[in-house]
């Protein structure tokens, strides 16, 4: 299945950092769920989630097991 997907995109893939992934994921989530977040007053929790996710990603990068380049 993965090979089929790679063929469809002509193996045009890019590497992004974990930091970029987290920032993009949270940004997209905020805009897609904007009304729900405001209604449930979750803005502060989302910011805490982003900070915690970035911290954990940085901690994991100190371990060779989690790092893509040895």
Number of C-alpha atoms within 10 A of each C-alpha: 5 7 8 9 10 12 10 10 9 9 10 8 8 6 5 8 10 14 15 10 12 17 15 12 12 15 12 12 13 16 10 11 10 13 11 11 17 11 9 8 11 13 14 9 11 15 12 12 14 17 14 12 16 18 12 11 16 13 11 13 13 10 10 10 10 12 10 8 6 7
